[in-house]
Amino acid sequence: MRRAVVTAVGAVAPNGLDVPSIWSSLLAGRSGIRRIESVDVADLAVRVAGEVRGFVAADHLPKRDIARLDRHAHYAVAAADEAMRSTGITPGSLPFDSARFAATIATGSGPVSLTQDAARILDSSGPRRVPPGVVVYGGPDAAAAYLSERYGARGATAGLSATCASGTVALGEAMRTIRHGYADAVLVVAADDCLNRVNLAVNATLGALALGHDDAPETASRPFDRGRHGFVMSAGAAALLVESEDSALARGADILAEIAGYGATSDAYHPTAPRPDGSGALAAMRAALDDASLDASGLDHVNAHGTSTPLNDAMETAALRELLGARLGEVPVTANKSATGHLLGAAGALEAVISLLTMRDSVIPPTLNLDDPEYPDLDLVAHEARPSRIRTVLSNSFGFGGHNASLLLREFSA
């Protein structure tokens, strides 16, 4: 069976505009969550979010494409370019057969700002003023099509959505694409930007968001802490180049890790709430381990979904108790959303990037704001980074609609 490996990563997040700055921020325990500045929230219940600050779209895209594409796609292009550049690939210089190079954009909501702006133009100025490009760039596949053209990817190109599990599902499907020989390389980019009045308002109305914290926004996201009461919405993107082992070795690429296992399930339970017993999440975790021919005794670390919502954290804890059994207190767990907030469809991809860096540098970034742990039987890495030799990581993503997805990432050995 062909092995799928990751050879390059890129990212844009609230706590950094590239992978090195995001990683150093995480290890230093710095949060990217602040008071909202880019959106008028005077009449909204929510005041804090993970905005991408200091990003200049003109550094990454031509002026005409900035206007055509939604902001989440701007982040996607920047993350993709960082990944491709880091492995020596520039537009027009593919080191593999373009017909066997695919591109996927994973997104929970897609170009929501673009379509909301078009609706406002229609209402205020009439149908003749609506930009016709919305029919092309208003779809969830728009960023994938753009990156396909940018890099000459002539393999399968698609948009994929599984709400907050989108990035993880896209990486798992890329692994399967490589394994079964349908492509030699897949550029997986996950991106979301729902920091607009509509999305902030509806998520606050649902009771899903952390409210208040105006004076200390960096404390708003607190996974597994008794004081948690909702997630913090964030924007950003992450990109990973997934290749076959043969392709990577043939071109002398640095291999960051192997995507060794993948599992995905559905709760079939409720539009927003997870199954309380965590059975759907547990099934996804077990499937990822089985796919990698690994059992819980070989698991070194869990990068938790850890949204900071009461239901989600309780469900994930229940699933981990069942999965790890007697090893529950031995396997370190961390929750990156405490520092980055929740990047929605991009969260799983960003957390996969962080998991790869955890293995590379043998250090686990901390869970912030874990002042009063509700689940003391978990070995939660709190407040400060922990040096630890990590060879295998289980990275979890769960989402509205009952989506569950897990990846087993493993240190690469030829």
Sine and cosine of phi, psi and omega as CSV:
sin_phi,cos_phi,sin_psi,cos_psi,sin_omega,cos_omega
0.00,0.00,0.71,-0.70,0.03,-1.00
-0.93,0.37,0.64,-0.76,0.01,-1.00
-0.99,-0.13,0.60,-0.80,0.02,-1.00
-0.97,-0.25,0.80,-0.61,-0.03,-1.00
-0.80,-0.60,0.38,-0.93,0.06,-1.00
-0.97,-0.23,0.80,-0.59,-0.06,-1.00
-0.92,-0.40,-0.15,0.99,-0.02,-1.00
-0.32,-0.95,0.52,-0.86,0.02,-1.00
-0.65,-0.76,0.42,-0.91,0.09,-1.00
-0.47,-0.88,0.38,-0.93,-0.02,-1.00
-0.29,-0.96,0.43,-0.90,0.14,-0.99
-0.72,-0.70,0.81,-0.58,-0.09,-1.00
-0.53,-0.85,0.16,-0.99,0.02,-1.00
-0.88,0.47,-0.42,0.91,-0.02,-1.00
-0.96,-0.29,0.38,0.92,0.08,-1.00
0.27,-0.96,0.50,-0.86,-0.05,-1.00
-0.99,-0.14,0.06,1.00,0.09,-1.00
-0.41,-0.91,0.15,-0.99,-0.10,-1.00
-0.89,0.46,-0.73,0.68,0.00,-1.00
-0.85,0.52,-0.66,0.75,-0.03,-1.00
-0.95,0.31,-0.59,0.81,0.06,-1.00
-0.90,0.45,-0.71,0.71,-0.04,-1.00
-0.91,0.42,-0.72,0.70,0.00,-1.00
-0.91,0.42,-0.59,0.81,0.04,-1.00
-0.90,0.43,-0.69,0.73,0.02,-1.00
-0.88,0.48,-0.72,0.69,-0.04,-1.00
-0.91,0.41,-0.49,0.87,0.02,-1.00
-0.99,0.13,-0.09,1.00,0.01,-1.00
0.96,0.27,0.51,0.86,0.01,-1.00
-0.99,-0.10,0.71,-0.70,0.01,-1.00
-1.00,-0.02,0.55,-0.83,0.09,-1.00
-0.99,-0.15,0.16,0.99,-0.07,-1.00
-1.00,-0.02,0.77,-0.64,-0.06,-1.00
-0.65,-0.76,0.06,-1.00,0.17,-0.98
-0.91,0.41,0.61,-0.79,-0.04,-1.00
-0.94,0.35,0.77,-0.63,0.01,-1.00
-0.89,-0.46,-0.46,0.89,-0.14,-0.99
-1.00,0.05,-0.15,0.99,-0.06,-1.00
-0.77,-0.64,0.62,-0.78,0.08,-1.00
-0.97,0.26,0.95,-0.31,-0.03,-1.00
-0.91,-0.42,0.34,0.94,-0.08,-1.00
-0.83,0.56,-0.58,0.81,-0.03,-1.00
-0.96,-0.27,0.19,0.98,0.01,-1.00
-0.98,-0.18,0.38,-0.93,-0.01,-1.00
-0.98,0.21,-0.38,0.92,-0.08,-1.00
-0.99,-0.13,0.64,-0.77,-0.06,-1.00
-0.81,-0.59,-0.22,0.98,-0.09,-1.00
-0.83,-0.56,0.48,-0.88,-0.01,-1.00
-0.27,-0.96,0.14,-0.99,0.10,-1.00
-0.98,-0.21,0.99,0.11,0.02,-1.00
-0.99,0.15,0.49,-0.87,0.11,-0.99
-1.00,0.05,0.95,-0.32,-0.10,-0.99
-0.98,-0.20,0.64,-0.77,0.06,-1.00
0.99,0.13,0.08,1.00,0.00,-1.00
-0.97,0.23,0.75,-0.66,0.02,-1.00
-0.89,-0.46,0.96,-0.28,-0.07,-1.00
-0.86,0.51,-0.54,0.84,-0.04,-1.00
-0.91,0.42,-0.27,0.96,0.08,-1.00
-0.97,0.25,-0.22,0.98,-0.12,-0.99
-0.81,-0.58,-0.34,0.94,-0.13,-0.99
-0.65,-0.76,0.52,-0.85,0.15,-0.99
-0.90,0.44,0.43,-0.90,-0.08,-1.00
-0.83,0.56,-0.68,0.73,-0.06,-1.00
-0.91,0.41,-0.54,0.84,-0.01,-1.00
-0.98,0.21,-0.47,0.88,0.09,-1.00
-0.87,0.50,-0.68,0.73,-0.01,-1.00
-0.94,0.34,-0.55,0.83,-0.07,-1.00
-0.97,0.22,-0.60,0.80,-0.15,-0.99
-1.00,-0.08,0.52,-0.86,0.09,-1.00
-0.94,0.35,0.36,-0.93,-0.06,-1.00
-0.88,0.48,-0.57,0.82,0.02,-1.00
-0.89,0.45,-0.52,0.85,0.04,-1.00
-0.95,0.31,-0.53,0.85,0.10,-1.00
-0.85,0.52,-0.72,0.70,0.01,-1.00
-0.90,0.43,-0.62,0.78,-0.01,-1.00
-0.88,0.47,-0.69,0.72,0.00,-1.00
-0.91,0.42,-0.68,0.74,0.00,-1.00
-0.89,0.46,-0.69,0.72,0.01,-1.00
-0.91,0.41,-0.67,0.74,0.01,-1.00
-0.89,0.45,-0.69,0.72,0.00,-1.00
-0.89,0.46,-0.64,0.77,0.04,-1.00
-0.88,0.47,-0.71,0.70,0.00,-1.00
-0.88,0.47,-0.76,0.65,-0.07,-1.00
-0.91,0.41,-0.65,0.76,0.03,-1.00
-0.87,0.49,-0.63,0.77,-0.08,-1.00
-0.91,0.41,-0.37,0.93,0.04,-1.00
-0.95,-0.31,0.29,0.96,0.13,-0.99
0.99,0.13,0.30,0.95,-0.03,-1.00
-0.95,-0.30,0.78,-0.63,0.09,-1.00
-0.82,-0.57,0.33,-0.94,0.04,-1.00
-0.79,0.61,0.79,-0.61,0.01,-1.00
1.00,0.00,0.09,1.00,-0.04,-1.00
-0.72,-0.69,0.80,0.60,-0.02,-1.00
-0.95,0.32,0.70,-0.71,0.03,-1.00
-1.00,-0.03,0.09,1.00,0.03,-1.00
-0.68,-0.73,0.18,-0.98,-0.04,-1.00
-0.88,0.48,0.86,-0.51,-0.05,-1.00
-0.88,0.47,-0.47,0.88,0.00,-1.00
-0.95,0.31,-0.25,0.97,0.01,-1.00
-0.91,-0.42,0.44,0.90,0.03,-1.00
-0.87,-0.49,0.87,-0.48,-0.07,-1.00
-0.93,-0.37,0.30,-0.95,0.02,-1.00
-0.66,-0.75,0.71,-0.70,0.01,-1.00
-0.76,-0.65,0.71,-0.70,0.17,-0.99
-0.95,-0.31,0.82,-0.58,0.07,-1.00
-0.97,-0.26,0.76,-0.65,-0.04,-1.00
-0.43,-0.90,0.64,-0.77,0.05,-1.00
-0.97,0.24,-0.65,0.76,-0.11,-0.99
-0.83,-0.56,-0.30,0.95,0.04,-1.00
0.96,0.29,-0.46,-0.89,-0.12,-0.99
-0.99,0.17,0.90,0.44,-0.10,-0.99
-0.93,0.36,-0.60,0.80,0.00,-1.00
-0.92,0.40,-0.63,0.78,0.01,-1.00
-0.88,0.47,-0.72,0.69,-0.05,-1.00
-0.96,0.27,-0.57,0.82,0.06,-1.00
-0.91,0.41,-0.64,0.77,0.05,-1.00
-0.89,0.46,-0.65,0.76,0.01,-1.00
-0.90,0.44,-0.63,0.78,0.03,-1.00
-0.90,0.43,-0.63,0.77,0.02,-1.00
-0.92,0.40,-0.64,0.77,0.03,-1.00
-0.90,0.44,-0.68,0.73,0.02,-1.00
-0.85,0.52,-0.71,0.71,-0.05,-1.00
-0.94,0.33,-0.57,0.82,-0.10,-1.00
-1.00,-0.03,-0.52,0.85,-0.14,-0.99
-0.83,-0.56,-0.11,0.99,0.06,-1.00
0.99,-0.12,0.25,-0.97,-0.13,-0.99
-0.90,0.44,-0.49,0.87,-0.05,-1.00
-0.95,0.30,-0.23,0.97,-0.01,-1.00
-1.00,-0.09,-0.13,0.99,0.01,-1.00
-0.95,0.32,0.80,-0.60,-0.01,-1.00
-0.87,0.49,0.82,-0.57,-0.04,-1.00
-0.90,0.43,-0.38,0.93,0.00,-1.00
-0.90,0.43,-0.24,0.97,0.00,-1.00
-0.87,0.49,-0.51,0.86,-0.01,-1.00
-0.91,0.41,-0.46,0.89,0.02,-1.00
-1.00,-0.08,-0.77,0.64,-0.13,-0.99
-1.00,0.03,-0.03,1.00,0.02,-1.00
-1.00,-0.05,0.10,1.00,0.01,-1.00
-1.00,-0.10,0.38,-0.92,-0.01,-1.00
-0.93,0.37,-0.25,0.97,0.01,-1.00
-1.00,-0.03,-0.02,1.00,-0.18,-0.98
-0.85,0.52,-0.70,0.72,-0.03,-1.00
-0.92,0.39,-0.58,0.81,0.04,-1.00
-0.91,0.41,-0.68,0.73,0.03,-1.00
-0.89,0.46,-0.64,0.77,0.01,-1.00
-0.90,0.43,-0.71,0.71,-0.01,-1.00
-0.94,0.35,-0.55,0.83,0.07,-1.00
-0.86,0.50,-0.71,0.70,0.02,-1.00
-0.93,0.37,-0.64,0.77,-0.05,-1.00
-0.88,0.47,-0.67,0.75,-0.09,-1.00
-0.96,-0.28,-0.06,1.00,0.02,-1.00
0.98,0.22,0.52,0.86,0.04,-1.00
-0.98,0.20,0.92,-0.39,-0.06,-1.00
-0.96,-0.26,0.10,1.00,0.13,-0.99
-0.99,0.16,-0.21,-0.98,-0.04,-1.00
-0.89,0.47,0.74,-0.68,0.00,-1.00
-0.81,-0.59,0.74,-0.68,-0.10,-1.00
-0.38,-0.92,0.33,-0.94,0.22,-0.98
-0.97,-0.23,0.64,-0.76,-0.06,-1.00
-0.76,-0.65,0.71,-0.70,0.00,-1.00
-0.70,-0.72,0.80,-0.60,0.12,-0.99
-0.60,-0.80,0.76,0.65,-0.09,-1.00
0.69,0.72,-0.80,-0.60,-0.14,-0.99
-0.97,0.25,-0.09,1.00,0.08,-1.00
-0.99,-0.13,0.10,0.99,-0.15,-0.99
-0.83,0.55,-0.76,0.65,-0.05,-1.00
-0.89,0.46,-0.66,0.75,-0.01,-1.00
-0.93,0.37,-0.67,0.74,0.05,-1.00
-0.88,0.48,-0.68,0.73,-0.01,-1.00
-0.88,0.47,-0.64,0.77,0.03,-1.00
-0.93,0.37,-0.64,0.77,0.05,-1.00
-0.90,0.44,-0.65,0.76,0.02,-1.00
-0.94,0.34,-0.53,0.85,0.09,-1.00
-0.90,0.43,-0.66,0.75,0.07,-1.00
-0.84,0.53,-0.71,0.70,0.00,-1.00
-0.91,0.41,-0.62,0.79,0.04,-1.00
-0.86,0.50,-0.68,0.73,0.03,-1.00
-0.92,0.38,-0.75,0.67,-0.04,-1.00
-0.82,0.57,-0.68,0.73,-0.09,-1.00
-1.00,0.03,0.07,1.00,0.16,-0.99
0.99,0.13,0.28,0.96,-0.01,-1.00
-0.99,0.16,-0.28,0.96,0.03,-1.00
-0.40,-0.92,0.33,-0.94,0.10,-1.00
-0.99,-0.15,-0.38,0.92,0.01,-1.00
-0.49,-0.87,0.60,-0.80,0.07,-1.00
-0.73,-0.69,0.84,-0.54,0.12,-0.99
-1.00,0.03,0.94,-0.35,0.01,-1.00
-0.97,-0.23,0.87,-0.50,0.04,-1.00
-0.82,-0.57,0.77,-0.64,0.05,-1.00
-0.89,-0.46,0.72,-0.70,-0.07,-1.00
-0.46,-0.89,0.56,-0.83,0.12,-0.99
-0.44,-0.90,0.53,-0.85,0.16,-0.99
-0.51,-0.86,0.99,-0.10,0.01,-1.00
-0.95,-0.32,0.38,0.93,0.00,-1.00
-0.99,0.12,0.97,0.23,0.05,-1.00
-0.63,-0.78,0.23,-0.97,-0.12,-0.99
-0.88,0.48,-0.64,0.77,-0.04,-1.00
-0.90,0.43,-0.81,0.59,-0.08,-1.00
-0.93,0.37,-0.61,0.79,0.07,-1.00
-0.90,0.44,-0.67,0.74,-0.03,-1.00
-0.91,0.42,-0.72,0.70,-0.08,-1.00
-0.94,0.33,-0.60,0.80,0.03,-1.00
-0.93,0.36,-0.56,0.83,0.09,-1.00
-0.92,0.39,-0.65,0.76,0.02,-1.00
-0.90,0.44,-0.58,0.82,0.05,-1.00
-0.91,0.42,-0.33,0.94,-0.08,-1.00
0.99,0.11,0.30,0.95,-0.07,-1.00
-1.00,0.01,-0.39,0.92,-0.14,-0.99
-1.00,-0.07,0.50,-0.87,0.15,-0.99
-0.96,0.29,0.84,-0.54,-0.01,-1.00
-0.96,-0.30,0.28,-0.96,-0.06,-1.00
0.97,0.22,-0.55,-0.83,0.00,-1.00
0.88,0.47,0.37,0.93,-0.03,-1.00
-0.85,0.53,-0.61,0.79,-0.06,-1.00
-1.00,0.10,-0.33,0.94,0.00,-1.00
-0.61,-0.79,0.92,0.38,-0.10,-0.99
-0.87,0.50,-0.48,0.88,-0.02,-1.00
-0.92,0.39,-0.20,0.98,0.03,-1.00
-0.99,-0.11,0.03,1.00,-0.14,-0.99
-0.94,0.34,-0.61,0.79,-0.01,-1.00
-1.00,-0.08,0.90,-0.44,-0.10,-0.99
-0.62,-0.79,0.94,0.33,-0.02,-1.00
-0.84,0.55,0.66,-0.75,0.09,-1.00
0.91,0.41,0.15,0.99,0.04,-1.00
-0.99,-0.10,0.58,-0.82,-0.01,-1.00
-0.88,0.48,-0.41,0.91,-0.04,-1.00
-1.00,0.06,0.08,1.00,-0.03,-1.00
-0.96,0.29,0.47,-0.88,0.07,-1.00
-0.45,-0.90,0.31,0.95,0.06,-1.00
0.33,-0.94,0.27,-0.96,0.01,-1.00
-1.00,0.00,0.28,-0.96,0.05,-1.00
-0.95,-0.31,0.86,-0.51,-0.03,-1.00
-0.97,0.26,0.70,-0.72,-0.02,-1.00
-0.71,-0.70,0.19,-0.98,0.05,-1.00
-0.83,-0.55,0.34,-0.94,0.06,-1.00
0.49,-0.87,-0.18,-0.98,-0.06,-1.00
-0.40,-0.91,0.39,-0.92,0.12,-0.99
-0.59,-0.81,0.56,-0.83,-0.04,-1.00
-0.76,-0.66,0.65,-0.76,0.08,-1.00
-0.69,-0.72,0.74,-0.67,0.10,-1.00
-1.00,-0.07,0.91,-0.42,-0.01,-1.00
-0.97,-0.24,0.81,-0.59,-0.04,-1.00
-0.78,-0.63,0.30,-0.95,0.20,-0.98
-0.95,0.31,0.49,-0.87,0.03,-1.00
-0.83,0.55,-0.66,0.75,-0.02,-1.00
-0.89,0.46,-0.69,0.73,0.01,-1.00
-0.88,0.47,-0.72,0.70,-0.03,-1.00
-0.90,0.43,-0.70,0.71,-0.02,-1.00
-0.93,0.36,-0.60,0.80,-0.03,-1.00
-0.89,0.45,-0.55,0.83,-0.01,-1.00
-0.99,-0.16,0.10,1.00,0.06,-1.00
0.94,0.33,0.50,0.87,-0.02,-1.00
-0.97,0.23,0.50,-0.86,0.17,-0.99
-0.96,0.29,0.77,-0.64,0.00,-1.00
-0.98,-0.22,0.86,-0.51,-0.05,-1.00
-0.99,0.17,-0.63,0.78,-0.01,-1.00
-0.07,-1.00,0.18,-0.98,0.09,-1.00
-0.97,-0.23,0.68,-0.73,0.24,-0.97
-1.00,0.09,0.98,-0.18,-0.19,-0.98
-1.00,-0.09,-0.37,0.93,-0.04,-1.00
-0.43,-0.90,0.46,-0.89,-0.04,-1.00
-0.50,-0.87,0.69,-0.72,0.11,-0.99
-0.65,-0.76,0.64,-0.77,0.02,-1.00
-0.62,-0.78,0.70,-0.72,0.00,-1.00
-0.62,-0.79,0.11,-0.99,0.11,-0.99
-0.81,-0.59,0.62,-0.78,0.03,-1.00
-0.95,0.31,-0.53,0.85,-0.07,-1.00
0.77,0.64,0.78,0.63,-0.18,-0.98
-0.73,-0.68,-0.79,0.61,-0.15,-0.99
-0.32,-0.95,0.50,-0.87,-0.01,-1.00
-0.88,0.48,-0.56,0.83,-0.06,-1.00
-0.82,-0.57,-0.52,0.85,-0.06,-1.00
-1.00,0.04,0.63,-0.77,0.08,-1.00
-0.98,0.18,0.29,-0.96,0.14,-0.99
-0.88,0.48,0.83,-0.55,-0.10,-0.99
-0.85,0.52,-0.52,0.85,-0.04,-1.00
-0.99,0.16,-0.09,1.00,0.03,-1.00
0.95,0.31,0.27,0.96,-0.09,-1.00
-0.91,0.41,-0.58,0.81,0.04,-1.00
-0.93,0.37,-0.69,0.72,0.05,-1.00
-0.90,0.44,-0.68,0.74,0.02,-1.00
-0.86,0.50,-0.66,0.75,0.00,-1.00
-0.89,0.46,-0.62,0.78,0.04,-1.00
-0.92,0.40,-0.67,0.74,0.02,-1.00
-0.89,0.46,-0.72,0.69,0.00,-1.00
-0.90,0.45,-0.62,0.79,0.02,-1.00
-0.90,0.44,-0.63,0.78,0.03,-1.00
-0.91,0.42,-0.67,0.74,0.03,-1.00
-0.91,0.41,-0.70,0.71,0.01,-1.00
-0.87,0.48,-0.65,0.76,-0.01,-1.00
-0.87,0.48,-0.52,0.85,0.01,-1.00
-1.00,-0.04,0.11,0.99,-0.06,-1.00
0.81,0.59,0.73,0.68,-0.06,-1.00
-0.75,-0.66,0.53,-0.85,0.17,-0.99
-0.90,-0.44,0.03,-1.00,-0.12,-0.99
-0.87,0.49,-0.39,0.92,0.01,-1.00
-0.93,0.37,-0.34,0.94,-0.01,-1.00
-0.99,-0.17,0.17,0.99,-0.04,-1.00
-1.00,-0.05,0.79,-0.61,-0.06,-1.00
-0.99,-0.12,-0.43,0.90,-0.16,-0.99
-0.29,-0.96,0.53,-0.85,0.10,-0.99
-0.85,-0.52,0.84,-0.55,0.19,-0.98
-1.00,-0.07,0.98,-0.22,-0.16,-0.99
-0.97,0.24,0.43,-0.90,0.15,-0.99
-0.89,0.45,-0.72,0.70,0.19,-0.98
0.64,0.77,0.93,0.38,-0.11,-0.99
-0.98,0.19,-0.37,0.93,-0.12,-0.99
1.00,0.07,0.26,0.97,0.16,-0.99
-0.99,-0.14,0.60,-0.80,-0.05,-1.00
-0.83,0.55,-0.71,0.70,-0.06,-1.00
-0.93,0.37,-0.69,0.72,-0.08,-1.00
-0.93,0.37,-0.70,0.71,-0.01,-1.00
-0.90,0.43,-0.63,0.77,0.02,-1.00
-0.91,0.42,-0.68,0.74,0.00,-1.00
-0.90,0.45,-0.71,0.70,-0.04,-1.00
-0.91,0.42,-0.61,0.79,0.04,-1.00
-0.89,0.45,-0.69,0.72,0.03,-1.00
-0.86,0.51,-0.66,0.75,0.00,-1.00
-0.92,0.40,-0.66,0.75,0.01,-1.00
-0.92,0.40,-0.60,0.80,0.06,-1.00
-0.86,0.52,-0.70,0.72,-0.01,-1.00
-0.94,0.35,-0.64,0.76,-0.04,-1.00
-0.92,0.39,-0.73,0.68,-0.16,-0.99
-1.00,-0.01,-0.41,0.91,0.03,-1.00
0.83,0.56,-0.82,-0.57,-0.05,-1.00
-0.91,0.41,-0.29,0.96,-0.01,-1.00
-1.00,0.02,0.07,1.00,-0.12,-0.99
-0.80,0.61,-0.70,0.71,-0.03,-1.00
-0.99,0.13,0.01,1.00,-0.05,-1.00
-0.98,-0.21,-0.36,0.93,-0.09,-1.00
-0.99,-0.14,0.91,-0.40,-0.04,-1.00
-0.92,0.39,0.65,-0.76,-0.03,-1.00
-0.84,-0.55,0.66,-0.75,0.10,-0.99
-0.68,-0.73,0.34,-0.94,-0.03,-1.00
-0.75,-0.67,0.97,-0.23,-0.08,-1.00
-0.92,0.40,-0.41,0.91,-0.04,-1.00
-0.90,0.44,-0.28,0.96,0.07,-1.00
-0.89,0.45,-0.43,0.90,0.00,-1.00
-0.96,-0.28,-0.56,0.83,-0.08,-1.00
-0.99,-0.12,-0.30,0.96,-0.25,-0.97
0.96,0.27,-0.10,-1.00,-0.09,-1.00
-0.98,-0.19,0.94,-0.35,0.00,-1.00
-0.99,0.12,0.26,0.97,0.09,-1.00
0.83,0.55,-0.86,-0.51,-0.05,-1.00
-0.90,0.45,-0.33,0.94,0.01,-1.00
-1.00,-0.02,-0.16,0.99,-0.13,-0.99
-0.86,0.51,-0.74,0.67,-0.06,-1.00
-0.89,0.46,-0.60,0.80,0.02,-1.00
-0.93,0.36,-0.68,0.74,0.04,-1.00
-0.89,0.46,-0.66,0.75,-0.01,-1.00
-0.94,0.35,-0.48,0.88,0.13,-0.99
-0.92,0.40,-0.67,0.74,0.07,-1.00
-0.85,0.52,-0.73,0.68,-0.02,-1.00
-0.90,0.45,-0.61,0.80,0.03,-1.00
-0.90,0.44,-0.63,0.78,0.05,-1.00
-0.90,0.44,-0.65,0.76,0.00,-1.00
-0.94,0.34,-0.54,0.84,0.08,-1.00
-0.86,0.51,-0.70,0.72,0.05,-1.00
-0.93,0.37,-0.68,0.73,-0.05,-1.00
-0.87,0.49,-0.69,0.73,-0.13,-0.99
-0.98,-0.22,-0.01,1.00,0.01,-1.00
0.81,0.59,0.76,0.65,0.06,-1.00
-0.48,-0.88,0.70,-0.72,-0.04,-1.00
-0.98,-0.21,0.85,-0.53,0.04,-1.00
-0.92,0.38,0.49,-0.87,-0.13,-0.99
-0.99,0.12,0.35,-0.94,0.24,-0.97
-1.00,0.04,0.86,-0.50,-0.02,-1.00
-0.99,0.14,0.34,-0.94,0.13,-0.99
0.89,0.46,0.34,0.94,0.01,-1.00
-1.00,0.02,0.95,0.31,-0.10,-0.99
-1.00,0.03,-0.47,0.88,-0.04,-1.00
-0.65,-0.76,0.98,0.19,-0.10,-0.99
-0.87,0.50,0.75,-0.66,0.02,-1.00
-0.99,0.14,-0.34,0.94,-0.08,-1.00
-0.82,-0.57,0.97,0.23,-0.08,-1.00
-0.92,0.39,-0.23,0.97,0.03,-1.00
-0.97,0.22,-0.25,0.97,0.12,-0.99
-0.99,0.16,0.59,-0.81,0.11,-0.99
-1.00,0.02,0.98,0.20,-0.04,-1.00
-1.00,0.08,0.79,-0.61,0.04,-1.00
-0.98,0.18,0.95,-0.32,-0.15,-0.99
-0.91,-0.42,0.63,-0.78,0.21,-0.98
0.95,0.32,-0.73,0.69,-0.06,-1.00
-0.77,-0.64,0.54,-0.84,0.04,-1.00
-0.88,0.47,0.52,-0.85,-0.03,-1.00
-0.86,-0.51,0.88,-0.47,0.12,-0.99
-0.89,0.45,0.72,-0.69,-0.02,-1.00
-0.24,-0.97,0.70,-0.71,0.04,-1.00
-0.97,0.24,0.91,-0.41,-0.09,-1.00
-0.87,-0.49,0.82,-0.57,0.04,-1.00
-0.91,-0.40,-0.40,0.92,0.01,-1.00
-0.68,-0.73,0.67,-0.75,0.02,-1.00
-0.74,-0.68,0.73,-0.69,0.17,-0.99
-0.98,-0.17,0.87,-0.49,-0.03,-1.00
-0.93,-0.35,0.85,-0.52,-0.13,-0.99
-0.96,-0.29,0.57,-0.82,0.11,-0.99
-0.59,-0.81,0.76,-0.65,0.02,-1.00
-0.72,-0.69,0.49,-0.87,-0.09,-1.00
-0.53,-0.85,0.22,-0.98,0.14,-0.99
-0.77,0.64,0.50,-0.87,-0.03,-1.00
1.00,0.07,-0.02,1.00,0.03,-1.00
0.99,0.12,0.31,0.95,0.02,-1.00
-0.96,0.27,0.76,-0.65,0.09,-1.00
-0.77,-0.64,0.72,-0.69,0.03,-1.00
-0.51,-0.86,0.64,-0.77,0.02,-1.00
-0.68,-0.73,0.60,-0.80,0.09,-1.00
-0.89,-0.46,0.63,-0.77,0.18,-0.98
-0.96,-0.28,0.93,-0.36,0.03,-1.00
-0.98,-0.18,0.71,-0.70,-0.10,-0.99
-0.74,-0.67,0.62,-0.78,0.07,-1.00
-0.82,0.57,0.71,-0.70,-0.10,-1.00
-0.99,0.17,0.71,-0.70,0.13,-0.99
-0.71,-0.70,0.82,-0.57,-0.07,-1.00
-0.90,0.43,0.00,0.00,0.00,0.00
